[in-house]
Amino acid sequence: MFADFFGRKKENSSALEMMMAFILSWERHGEDETAISSSALDLLRTYFGDRPCGVWKKFGDSFQKISERGMTESLARPGGELASLARVYLTGATEFHSVDRENEPFFGDSGFLYIPLKTKEQVKGVLALAASDKEGAAVEFIQPLECLGRLLSLAFQTVDEKEEMGRREKRLQSEVQVTMRELEQTNKRLIERVKELKALFSELENKVQELTKANRAKDEFLSIVSHELRTPLTSLMGFLAVLLEGEAGPINEDQKKFLTIAKQSSDRLKIIISDLLDISRLESGRFAMDMGECSLLKIIQTSVDELKASALMKEIQIRTNATSALPQIWGDQARLEQVLSNLIMNAIKFTPESGIVDVTTSVRSDGVEVTVRDNGPGLAPDQLEKVFDMFYQVDATARRKVGGVGLGLAIARGIISLHGGKIWVESEPGRGSAFKFIIPKSNVQQAA
């Protein structure tokens, strides 16, 4: 108790009362270090008498006095005082610095007690209080001051934290404001972009409607024209057959030659018209399919037999490995013959004379794979997908060697797709091409 050392304080006062008084003062001046330290010094002078005292804090490389009471120049003595402040600040230990002041009426032989303001291991500042040599060595005198020092340090730490929190809050507010402005600008841009996209969507929608109408008109035109061409063509082919067979009277060799050429041309025209009708029906979803269980072996044999004559004209050999062990498949037999005939015909077209066309099969878990391989010029990598596009020609020059309008493979892809299978080509320039497709097995075979 401080009253043990100073008779000037009222009876029954204690260090605890001073601490409570400081805490109440701290609550009133909680955001101002100068006010907090001044309140603490006033309490010291109330309890210890009007003796010099002060509070220092370290800012950067120097100490600054933030509050003082009675610290005259003669008492302050900057040189020795700064050295003591620095030692206490670095060590965190209380230190008494005795000073001989013969001419100082306040104490006589006395000095300053330097108390570190620290929380745990962090020193926030230094409290200096004038004291006698006896006080500077008395533990019961120093301990309450060290307790006050810790309270002061906590108060300073609270102020620092509040200031840091305030700075962070200002930074956050500034960042939020910047972000809000950026978001507002982004939102404006997005609104403008949405308007542009809506206008573009509306324009695209109109274009789609126009293209749909144009595509529908094109399909109708192809269907009508193909149908109208087919009727007179059928009559033409019939009359040509009658003339070639001599039923309308005898014909000489030249007439037979010319009629044969006309018959071949009409046959080719019939194929083109059929292809146009098929592609139109595939695109419009009106392609008729007669699905059922059928023999892949029979499909292969029929297709090969129909094209043997064309192969012989170029002395091309068609080889097959189909056997009766092939499983039944589920599909439209006529349409699958159309696909296979198209692939074999293409192989014959692009295979040089005396070449070989191989038709092979392999049974897989997901169906039966059929491959038609030629030893023609092959395809470049960028042509592997394009060959299945409508009207695409591998040789698009005006003087190309092989005929056709480029619909056969597109129709083949459509037919295979309707069967639930897939078709593709594997090829390299100079090494021929292998067109492959997979057809699912019949339901009975799949169950087995």
Secondary structure, DSSP 8 states (H G I E B T S, - for coil): -GGGT-TTS-TT--HHHHHHHHHHHHHHTTT-HHHHHHHHHHHHHHHH-S--EEEEEEETTEEEEEEEES--HHHH-HHHHHHHHHHHHHH---EEEEEE-TT-TTTSEEEEEEEEEEETTEEEEEEEEEEEHHHHH-HHHHHHHHHHHHHHHHHHHHHHHHHHHHHHHHHHHHHHHHHHHHHHHHHHHHHHHHHHHHHHHHHHHHHHHHHHHHHHHHHHHHHHHHHHHHHHHHHHHHHHHHHHTTTTS---HHHHHHHHHHHHHHHHHHHHHHHHHHHHHHHHT------EEEEHHHHHHHHHHHHHHHHHHTT-EEEE---TTS-EEEE-HHHHHHHHHHHHHHHHHHS-TT-EEEEEEEEETTEEEEEEE--SS---GGGTTGGGSTT--SS-STT-SS---S-HHHHHHHHHHHTT-EEEEEE-TTS-EEEEEEE-B-HHHHH-
